[in-house]
């Protein structure tokens, strides 16, 4: 990613074909799709890339097994095909994980789940229609992944995959596959590919106005955060990809409220805990919860990630802390199922995000509303894309750019089903003479792919940066420098919540001010901060952590 100063300069030099407002996964996807079709593209993000819903997801690239309960077969089918494609396009970032649905003791397997998994299998054929025989034929290809059909395994095998199940004496379990990722790293990788095709991306650029030229949306005005300057950016096409904020971007020429979406936010709360508290092993587990719902517990960054809730949300969407009641709901389900006694003080992190569900006036709860994407077009020509889910971002982006090409009369089909997202690290990319914390090489390979070489080169140049940011975790101090130089990180929160994920999995360690001070100082060296600015940035992290409710021990029960 080019430096922020270079991006700001490029944006001010000439008009663009397309300006994308919003730097989450959907906006990143639109930027890549449009740029790869030959459009000149600028992307503006109000705060930090992926700061909204795209950093607060369940970290899964999946079909959505529970959507089958609503007979939303089209959405599940679409998501399953995108899941398979993303494993091919970003194999270092999107990886298969076994999921178990155990039957405990004398309990029988839920036949409804079995029927749903059969449907899951049928719909999980490849995007070009390969059946089982074709999947077998291509199974040896390094770039082709297709999940095995679900099967029933013994209780002993289930306990081997998830040791925490052992004391529960499972009699058997359904085993199926879905995929996981690091959601923010996926956003940054897609943005990097968009830049490779000529897009210019800039964070800390809050769009304040849609510019109008004789009734046509002709660009945007934005406020650049560091200078406070108002800057106009002219573009033939304006795309609003701000997710849960989508109904806040309005052109002056708005003839009907139906031209923009009405967003109905739904909050999803997640918690993380140590594997010492719950030995999840190498597989994810579907856990029954109150209200005839299920939650999941899955391995992620050396922790157990537990989620999620799904409740209508009416508070501020700028900072969305987990609800104390939601944390309690998740813990009650886990404790009841695994026979544990895990409390808020035992957790290593918590976070919540709001999903941008599009309101149709239906009084049903958000859990029953489809996650389908919706595309809106105002009379002034501004396009708004919202709804959808992480897994289907590529199709959402293609839908937007298809509409732009229709308006322009261009013959340019989407190419993003064949554009790699980053590149897997080669053995030479991961060679280093510097001693690193346990697990660091594997984590760098997952997080950066071949770009891990830049982190390791920096460690060799400055060996003191090969130390961990916090003890016991493989995230390196060198990553702070890389985040500032190459990824437009501008705050401690940018580093701890998004460039690394320590703010979600290492809250007890981050209570030590030395850890956050080290991050602030390294950022200060890169960005030219004074000592007083360094101290202020460290203090600001504390305010962000409190506003986001990252420390479960300090979340009040409502």
C-alpha positions as CSV (number, residue, x, y, z in Angstrom):
1,X,0.0,0.0,0.0
2,X,1.4,3.4,-0.9
3,X,2.0,6.0,1.8
4,X,-0.8,8.1,3.1
5,X,0.9,11.3,1.9
6,X,1.3,9.9,-1.6
7,X,-2.3,8.8,-1.7
8,X,-3.5,12.2,-0.5
9,X,-1.4,13.9,-3.2
10,X,-2.7,11.6,-5.9
11,X,-6.3,12.2,-4.9
12,X,-5.9,16.0,-5.3
13,X,-4.2,15.9,-8.7
14,X,-7.0,14.7,-11.0
15,X,-10.6,13.6,-11.2
16,X,-11.5,9.9,-11.2
17,X,-14.0,7.7,-12.9
18,X,-15.2,6.2,-9.6
19,X,-15.0,7.3,-6.0
20,X,-15.9,4.7,-3.4
21,X,-16.9,5.9,0.1
22,X,-16.2,3.3,2.7
23,X,-13.1,1.3,3.4
24,X,-14.6,-2.0,4.7
25,X,-14.6,-5.2,2.8
26,X,-17.4,-4.1,0.4
27,X,-15.8,-0.8,-0.5
28,X,-12.5,-2.6,-0.9
29,X,-14.1,-5.1,-3.2
30,X,-15.8,-2.4,-5.3
31,X,-12.4,-0.6,-5.7
32,X,-10.7,-3.8,-6.9
33,X,-13.5,-4.7,-9.3
34,X,-13.7,-1.2,-10.8
35,X,-10.0,-0.7,-11.1
36,X,-9.5,-4.2,-12.6
37,X,-12.0,-3.3,-15.3
38,X,-10.0,-0.2,-16.3
39,X,-11.7,2.5,-14.2
40,X,-9.7,5.1,-12.3
41,X,-10.7,4.7,-8.7
42,X,-10.3,6.6,-5.4
43,X,-11.5,5.1,-2.1
44,X,-12.1,7.2,1.0
45,X,-12.5,5.9,4.5
46,X,-13.7,8.1,7.4
47,X,-11.5,6.5,10.1
48,X,-9.4,3.3,9.5
49,X,-9.8,0.6,6.9
50,X,-12.1,-2.1,8.2
51,X,-12.9,-0.2,11.4
52,X,-16.6,-0.9,11.2
53,X,-18.3,-4.3,10.8
54,X,-15.4,-5.6,8.7
55,X,-13.2,-5.9,11.8
56,X,-16.0,-7.2,14.1
57,X,-17.3,-10.3,12.2
58,X,-17.3,-13.9,13.3
59,X,-14.1,-14.4,11.2
60,X,-15.8,-17.0,9.1
61,X,-16.1,-17.4,5.4
62,X,-19.1,-19.7,5.3
63,X,-22.4,-20.5,3.6
64,X,-24.5,-19.8,6.7
65,X,-26.0,-23.1,7.8
66,X,-28.6,-21.5,9.9
67,X,-30.0,-19.5,7.0
68,X,-31.3,-22.8,5.7
69,X,-33.8,-22.7,8.5
70,X,-35.3,-19.7,6.8
71,X,-35.2,-21.5,3.4
72,X,-32.9,-18.8,2.1
73,X,-31.4,-21.3,-0.3
74,X,-30.2,-18.7,-2.9
75,X,-28.1,-16.8,-0.3
76,X,-26.6,-20.0,1.1
77,X,-25.7,-21.3,-2.4
78,X,-24.1,-18.0,-3.4
79,X,-22.1,-17.9,-0.2
80,X,-20.9,-21.5,-0.5
81,X,-19.6,-20.8,-4.0
82,X,-17.9,-17.7,-2.9
83,X,-16.4,-19.6,0.0
84,X,-14.8,-22.1,-2.3
85,X,-13.5,-19.3,-4.6
86,X,-11.9,-17.4,-1.8
87,X,-10.0,-20.4,-0.7
88,X,-8.5,-20.5,-4.2
89,X,-7.9,-16.8,-4.4
90,X,-6.4,-16.3,-0.9
91,X,-5.3,-19.7,0.3
92,X,-3.0,-18.1,2.9
93,X,-5.8,-16.1,4.4
94,X,-9.0,-18.3,4.0
95,X,-8.6,-21.8,5.4
96,X,-10.9,-24.7,6.0
97,X,-11.8,-25.7,9.5
98,X,-13.7,-28.8,10.7
99,X,-16.9,-28.1,12.5
100,X,-18.6,-30.5,14.9
101,X,-22.2,-30.9,16.0
102,X,-21.8,-33.5,18.8
103,X,-24.4,-35.7,20.3
104,X,-23.7,-36.0,24.0
105,X,-24.3,-39.0,26.3
106,X,-27.5,-40.8,25.4
107,X,-28.7,-37.9,23.2
108,X,-29.4,-38.6,19.5
109,X,-28.1,-36.6,16.7
110,X,-30.5,-33.9,15.5
111,X,-32.1,-35.1,12.3
112,X,-32.9,-31.6,11.2
113,X,-29.3,-30.7,11.3
114,X,-28.5,-33.8,9.3
115,X,-31.0,-32.8,6.6
116,X,-29.5,-29.3,6.6
117,X,-26.0,-30.6,6.1
118,X,-27.1,-32.8,3.2
119,X,-28.5,-29.6,1.6
120,X,-25.2,-27.8,2.4
121,X,-23.3,-30.6,0.6
122,X,-25.5,-30.4,-2.5
123,X,-25.1,-26.7,-2.8
124,X,-21.4,-26.7,-2.1
125,X,-20.4,-27.7,-5.7
126,X,-18.0,-25.6,-7.5
127,X,-19.0,-22.3,-9.2
128,X,-18.6,-23.9,-12.6
129,X,-20.9,-26.8,-11.8
130,X,-18.5,-29.5,-10.9
131,X,-20.2,-32.5,-9.3
132,X,-18.6,-35.1,-7.0
133,X,-16.7,-36.9,-9.8
134,X,-15.2,-33.6,-11.1
135,X,-14.3,-32.6,-7.5
136,X,-12.4,-35.9,-7.1
137,X,-10.7,-35.2,-10.5
138,X,-9.5,-31.8,-9.4
139,X,-8.7,-32.7,-5.7
140,X,-5.0,-32.8,-6.4
141,X,-4.8,-29.3,-7.8
142,X,-3.1,-26.9,-5.4
143,X,-5.5,-24.1,-6.2
144,X,-8.7,-26.1,-6.0
145,X,-10.5,-26.8,-2.7
146,X,-13.8,-28.4,-2.4
147,X,-15.1,-29.6,1.0
148,X,-15.6,-33.3,1.8
149,X,-19.3,-34.2,2.3
150,X,-20.4,-34.1,5.9
151,X,-20.1,-37.4,7.8
152,X,-20.8,-38.9,11.1
153,X,-17.8,-39.6,13.3
154,X,-17.5,-41.5,16.6
155,X,-17.4,-39.9,20.0
156,X,-13.8,-40.9,20.4
157,X,-12.8,-39.1,17.2
158,X,-14.9,-36.0,18.2
159,X,-13.0,-35.9,21.6
160,X,-9.7,-36.1,19.7
161,X,-10.5,-33.1,17.6
162,X,-12.0,-31.2,20.6
163,X,-10.5,-32.4,23.9
164,X,-13.0,-30.3,25.9
165,X,-15.7,-32.7,24.7
166,X,-14.0,-35.7,26.4
167,X,-15.6,-35.4,29.8
168,X,-19.0,-35.0,28.1
169,X,-18.8,-38.5,26.6
170,X,-20.0,-37.7,23.1
171,X,-21.6,-40.7,21.4
172,X,-21.0,-39.3,17.9
173,X,-20.9,-36.1,16.0
174,X,-21.7,-34.6,12.6
175,X,-18.5,-33.3,11.0
176,X,-18.6,-30.7,8.2
177,X,-16.3,-28.0,6.9
178,X,-16.5,-24.2,6.7
179,X,-13.7,-21.6,6.5
180,X,-12.1,-19.0,8.7
181,X,-10.1,-15.8,8.0
182,X,-8.8,-12.7,9.6
183,X,-11.4,-10.2,8.4
184,X,-9.3,-7.0,8.5
185,X,-6.3,-8.7,6.9
186,X,-8.6,-9.7,4.1
187,X,-9.7,-6.0,3.7
188,X,-6.1,-4.8,3.6
189,X,-5.2,-7.5,1.1
190,X,-8.1,-6.6,-1.3
191,X,-7.1,-2.9,-1.0
192,X,-3.5,-3.8,-1.9
193,X,-4.7,-5.6,-5.0
194,X,-6.9,-2.6,-5.9
195,X,-3.8,-0.4,-5.7
196,X,-2.0,-2.8,-8.0
197,X,-4.6,-2.0,-10.6
198,X,-4.2,1.7,-10.1
199,X,-6.7,2.5,-7.3
200,X,-5.8,5.2,-4.7
201,X,-7.0,4.5,-1.2
202,X,-7.0,6.9,1.7
203,X,-8.1,6.6,5.3
204,X,-8.9,9.4,7.8
205,X,-10.9,11.1,5.1
206,X,-14.5,11.8,6.2
207,X,-16.9,12.4,3.3
208,X,-19.1,15.4,4.3
209,X,-20.9,16.1,1.1
210,X,-21.9,14.6,-2.2
211,X,-21.1,17.1,-4.9
212,X,-23.8,17.9,-7.5
213,X,-23.5,19.1,-11.1
214,X,-26.9,19.8,-12.6
215,X,-28.6,17.1,-10.7
216,X,-25.8,14.5,-11.2
217,X,-23.6,13.2,-8.3
218,X,-20.3,14.5,-9.5
219,X,-17.9,13.6,-6.7
220,X,-17.6,14.2,-2.9
221,X,-16.1,16.7,-0.5
222,X,-14.2,15.2,2.4
223,X,-12.4,16.4,5.5
224,X,-8.8,15.3,5.8
225,X,-8.3,14.5,9.5
226,X,-4.7,15.5,10.0
227,X,-4.9,19.0,8.5
228,X,-8.7,19.5,8.9
229,X,-8.8,20.7,5.3
230,X,-11.9,20.4,3.1
231,X,-11.0,18.7,-0.1
232,X,-13.2,18.2,-3.2
233,X,-12.8,15.0,-5.3
234,X,-14.5,15.0,-8.6
235,X,-15.7,11.6,-10.0
236,X,-18.1,10.5,-12.6
237,X,-19.6,7.8,-10.3
238,X,-20.1,7.9,-6.6
239,X,-20.5,4.6,-4.7
240,X,-21.6,4.6,-1.1
241,X,-20.3,1.4,0.5
242,X,-20.4,2.5,4.1
243,X,-22.3,-0.5,5.4
244,X,-24.3,0.3,8.6
245,X,-23.7,4.0,7.9
246,X,-25.2,3.8,4.4
247,X,-28.3,5.8,5.1
248,X,-26.3,8.8,6.3
249,X,-24.7,9.6,2.9
250,X,-27.3,11.6,1.0
251,X,-27.0,13.7,-2.2
252,X,-28.9,17.0,-2.2
253,X,-31.0,15.8,-5.1
254,X,-33.0,13.1,-3.4
255,X,-36.5,12.7,-4.8
256,X,-37.7,9.8,-2.6
257,X,-36.6,8.1,0.6
258,X,-36.8,4.8,-1.3
259,X,-33.7,5.8,-3.2
260,X,-31.5,5.1,-0.2
261,X,-31.7,2.2,2.3
262,X,-33.2,2.2,5.8
263,X,-30.6,0.5,8.0
264,X,-31.7,-1.7,10.9
265,X,-28.6,-2.5,12.8
266,X,-28.2,-5.9,14.6
267,X,-25.5,-6.3,17.2
268,X,-23.4,-9.4,17.3
269,X,-21.3,-9.9,20.5
270,X,-18.2,-12.2,20.7
271,X,-15.8,-13.1,23.4
272,X,-12.3,-14.8,23.4
273,X,-10.8,-17.0,26.0
274,X,-7.7,-19.0,26.6
275,X,-7.4,-22.6,25.5
276,X,-6.5,-23.4,29.1
277,X,-10.0,-22.5,30.0
278,X,-11.5,-24.5,27.1
279,X,-9.4,-26.8,25.0
280,X,-11.0,-26.5,21.7
281,X,-8.3,-28.4,19.8
282,X,-8.2,-28.0,16.1
283,X,-12.0,-27.9,15.4
284,X,-15.0,-25.7,15.9
285,X,-18.0,-26.7,17.9
286,X,-21.6,-25.8,17.4
287,X,-23.1,-25.2,20.9
288,X,-26.8,-25.1,21.8
289,X,-27.9,-21.8,23.5
290,X,-31.0,-20.4,25.0
291,X,-34.0,-19.6,22.8
292,X,-33.4,-22.6,20.5
293,X,-30.4,-20.9,19.0
294,X,-26.9,-22.1,18.6
295,X,-23.6,-20.4,19.0
296,X,-20.1,-21.5,18.0
297,X,-16.7,-21.9,19.7
298,X,-13.8,-22.0,17.3
299,X,-10.0,-21.8,17.4
300,X,-8.6,-18.4,16.2
301,X,-5.2,-16.8,16.8
302,X,-4.4,-19.2,19.6
303,X,-7.6,-18.4,21.5
304,X,-11.1,-19.7,21.5
305,X,-13.6,-17.4,19.8
306,X,-17.1,-17.7,21.1
307,X,-20.1,-16.0,19.4
308,X,-22.4,-14.8,18.3
309,X,-25.6,-13.0,19.5
310,X,-28.0,-11.3,17.0
311,X,-30.2,-8.6,18.5
312,X,-31.7,-5.4,17.3
313,X,-29.5,-2.5,18.2
314,X,-30.6,1.1,18.7
315,X,-27.5,2.8,20.3
316,X,-24.7,4.8,18.7
317,X,-23.0,2.9,15.9
318,X,-19.8,4.8,16.1
319,X,-18.7,2.8,19.1
320,X,-20.5,-0.5,19.8
321,X,-19.5,-2.2,23.0
322,X,-20.6,-5.7,23.8
323,X,-23.7,-6.0,26.0
324,X,-23.1,-7.4,29.4
325,X,-26.2,-9.4,29.0
326,X,-24.9,-10.8,25.7
327,X,-21.6,-11.8,27.3
328,X,-23.5,-13.5,30.1
329,X,-25.6,-15.3,27.4
330,X,-22.5,-16.6,25.7
331,X,-20.9,-17.8,28.9
332,X,-24.0,-19.5,30.2
333,X,-24.2,-21.5,27.0
334,X,-20.6,-22.5,27.0
335,X,-20.6,-23.4,30.7
336,X,-23.8,-25.4,30.5
337,X,-22.5,-27.3,27.5
338,X,-18.9,-28.0,28.5
339,X,-19.4,-28.1,32.3
340,X,-17.0,-25.2,32.8
341,X,-17.2,-22.3,35.2
342,X,-15.9,-19.4,33.0
343,X,-16.6,-15.9,34.1
344,X,-16.0,-12.4,32.6
345,X,-12.7,-12.2,34.6
346,X,-11.4,-15.3,32.8
347,X,-11.9,-13.9,29.3
348,X,-9.1,-12.5,27.1
349,X,-11.2,-10.1,25.1
350,X,-14.6,-9.1,23.8
351,X,-16.0,-7.2,20.9
352,X,-19.2,-6.4,19.1
353,X,-20.2,-5.2,15.7
354,X,-23.4,-4.2,14.0
355,X,-24.6,-5.9,10.8
356,X,-26.1,-3.5,8.2
357,X,-29.5,-5.2,7.8
358,X,-31.8,-3.4,5.4
359,X,-35.2,-2.7,7.0
360,X,-38.3,-3.6,5.1
361,X,-40.7,-2.6,7.8
362,X,-41.2,-6.2,8.7
363,X,-41.8,-6.5,12.5
364,X,-39.8,-9.8,12.7
365,X,-36.6,-9.8,14.7
366,X,-33.3,-9.3,12.9
367,X,-32.4,-12.9,13.3
368,X,-35.1,-13.8,10.8
369,X,-34.2,-11.2,8.2
370,X,-32.2,-12.2,5.1
371,X,-28.6,-11.1,4.8
372,X,-29.0,-10.4,1.1
373,X,-27.2,-7.4,-0.4
374,X,-29.3,-4.5,-1.7
375,X,-28.2,-2.0,-4.4
376,X,-29.9,1.4,-4.5
377,X,-29.6,4.2,-7.1
378,X,-30.6,7.8,-6.5
379,X,-32.0,10.1,-9.1
380,X,-28.6,11.8,-9.0
381,X,-26.9,8.6,-9.9
382,X,-25.2,7.8,-6.6
383,X,-25.1,4.0,-6.0
384,X,-25.4,2.5,-2.5
385,X,-24.6,-1.1,-1.8
386,X,-25.3,-2.5,1.7
387,X,-26.5,-5.6,3.5
388,X,-24.9,-8.8,2.5
389,X,-22.1,-10.6,4.4
390,X,-18.3,-10.9,4.5
391,X,-18.3,-14.0,2.4
392,X,-20.2,-12.5,-0.5
393,X,-18.3,-9.2,-0.8
394,X,-16.9,-10.0,-4.2
395,X,-20.4,-10.6,-5.8
396,X,-21.7,-7.4,-4.1
397,X,-18.9,-5.4,-5.6
398,X,-19.4,-6.9,-9.1
399,X,-23.1,-6.0,-8.9
400,X,-22.2,-2.4,-8.3
401,X,-19.6,-2.1,-11.1
402,X,-21.9,-4.0,-13.5
403,X,-24.4,-1.2,-13.0
404,X,-21.7,1.4,-13.7
405,X,-20.7,-0.3,-16.9
406,X,-24.3,-0.5,-18.0
407,X,-24.7,3.2,-17.5
408,X,-21.4,3.9,-19.3
409,X,-22.1,1.5,-22.1
410,X,-18.9,-0.3,-21.5
411,X,-18.3,-3.9,-22.4
412,X,-16.2,-5.0,-19.4
413,X,-17.0,-8.0,-17.3
414,X,-15.9,-8.6,-13.8
415,X,-12.5,-10.3,-13.5
416,X,-12.3,-10.7,-9.7
417,X,-13.1,-14.4,-9.8
418,X,-9.6,-14.9,-11.3
419,X,-7.5,-12.2,-9.5
420,X,-5.4,-13.7,-6.6
421,X,-5.7,-11.9,-3.3
422,X,-2.1,-11.6,-2.2
423,X,0.3,-14.5,-2.6
424,X,1.2,-17.4,-0.4
425,X,4.6,-17.2,1.3
426,X,7.3,-19.3,-0.3
427,X,9.9,-21.0,1.9
428,X,12.5,-18.4,1.0
429,X,10.1,-15.6,2.1
430,X,10.1,-17.0,5.6
431,X,13.8,-17.6,6.1
432,X,15.5,-15.5,8.7
433,X,18.6,-15.6,10.9
434,X,16.9,-13.6,13.7
435,X,15.3,-15.5,16.7
436,X,11.6,-15.0,16.8
437,X,8.9,-15.9,19.4
438,X,7.2,-19.3,19.0
439,X,4.5,-19.3,16.4
440,X,5.7,-16.0,14.8
441,X,6.7,-17.5,11.4
442,X,3.4,-19.3,11.0
443,X,1.4,-16.2,12.0
444,X,3.3,-14.0,9.6
445,X,2.7,-16.5,6.7
446,X,-1.0,-16.4,7.5
447,X,-1.3,-12.7,8.0
448,X,0.9,-11.4,5.2
449,X,1.6,-14.2,2.8
450,X,4.7,-13.5,0.7
451,X,4.7,-9.9,2.1
452,X,6.0,-11.4,5.4
453,X,9.4,-10.9,3.9
454,X,9.2,-7.2,4.5
455,X,8.5,-7.8,8.2
456,X,11.4,-10.3,8.5
457,X,13.8,-7.9,6.6
458,X,13.0,-5.2,9.1
459,X,13.7,-7.7,12.0
460,X,17.1,-8.4,10.5
461,X,17.8,-4.7,10.0
462,X,16.7,-3.9,13.6
463,X,16.8,-7.1,15.8
464,X,15.1,-5.3,18.7
465,X,11.9,-5.3,16.6
466,X,11.9,-9.1,16.5
467,X,10.5,-9.0,20.1
468,X,6.8,-9.6,20.8
469,X,4.5,-6.7,21.4
470,X,3.2,-8.5,24.4
471,X,4.7,-11.5,26.1
472,X,3.2,-14.8,25.1
473,X,1.9,-13.7,21.7
474,X,3.8,-13.9,18.4
475,X,2.9,-10.5,17.1
476,X,6.1,-8.6,16.5
477,X,7.2,-5.0,17.2
478,X,8.3,-4.9,13.6
479,X,4.6,-5.1,12.6
480,X,4.0,-1.8,14.2
481,X,6.5,-0.1,11.9
482,X,5.2,-1.9,8.9
483,X,1.7,-0.9,9.8
484,X,2.7,2.8,9.8
485,X,4.9,2.7,6.7
486,X,2.8,0.5,4.5
487,X,-0.7,0.3,5.8
488,X,-1.6,3.9,6.8
489,X,-1.9,3.0,10.5
490,X,-2.2,6.2,12.5
491,X,-3.1,5.2,16.1
492,X,-2.4,2.6,18.7
493,X,-5.9,1.3,18.1
494,X,-5.2,0.9,14.4
495,X,-2.3,-1.4,15.4
496,X,-3.8,-3.3,18.3
497,X,-7.3,-3.8,16.9
498,X,-6.7,-4.1,13.1
499,X,-3.1,-4.6,12.0
500,X,-2.7,-7.1,14.7
501,X,-5.7,-8.5,16.7
502,X,-4.1,-8.2,20.1
503,X,-6.9,-5.9,21.3
504,X,-9.3,-8.8,20.8
505,X,-7.3,-11.7,22.3
506,X,-4.8,-10.2,24.8
507,X,-6.7,-7.8,26.9
508,X,-5.1,-8.9,30.2
509,X,-1.6,-8.3,28.8
510,X,-2.6,-5.0,27.4
511,X,-3.5,-3.7,30.9
512,X,0.2,-3.3,31.3
513,X,0.9,0.3,30.1
514,X,4.4,-0.7,28.9
515,X,3.0,-2.7,26.0
516,X,0.8,0.1,24.7
517,X,3.6,2.7,25.3
518,X,6.0,0.6,23.1
519,X,3.4,0.7,20.3
520,X,2.9,4.4,20.7
521,X,6.6,5.1,20.6
522,X,7.3,3.1,17.5
523,X,4.4,4.9,15.8
524,X,5.8,8.2,17.0
525,X,9.2,7.4,15.5
526,X,7.6,6.7,12.1
527,X,5.1,9.5,12.1
528,X,7.2,12.3,13.7
529,X,5.2,12.6,17.0
530,X,6.5,14.6,19.9
531,X,6.8,12.9,23.3
532,X,3.6,14.6,24.4
533,X,1.8,13.3,21.3
534,X,3.1,9.8,22.1
535,X,1.7,10.0,25.7
536,X,-1.6,11.4,24.3
537,X,-1.9,8.5,21.8
538,X,-1.3,6.0,24.5
539,X,-4.0,7.5,26.7
540,X,-6.3,7.6,23.7
541,X,-6.0,3.8,23.4
542,X,-7.4,3.5,26.9
543,X,-10.4,5.6,25.9
544,X,-11.0,3.5,22.8
545,X,-10.7,0.2,24.7
546,X,-13.3,1.5,27.2
547,X,-15.7,2.8,24.5
548,X,-15.4,-0.4,22.6
549,X,-15.9,-2.6,25.7
550,X,-12.8,-4.7,24.9
551,X,-12.2,-5.7,28.5
552,X,-15.0,-8.2,29.5
553,X,-14.2,-7.8,33.2
554,X,-15.3,-4.1,33.0
555,X,-18.5,-4.5,31.0
556,X,-21.5,-3.8,33.1
557,X,-24.5,-6.1,33.0
558,X,-27.5,-4.3,31.7
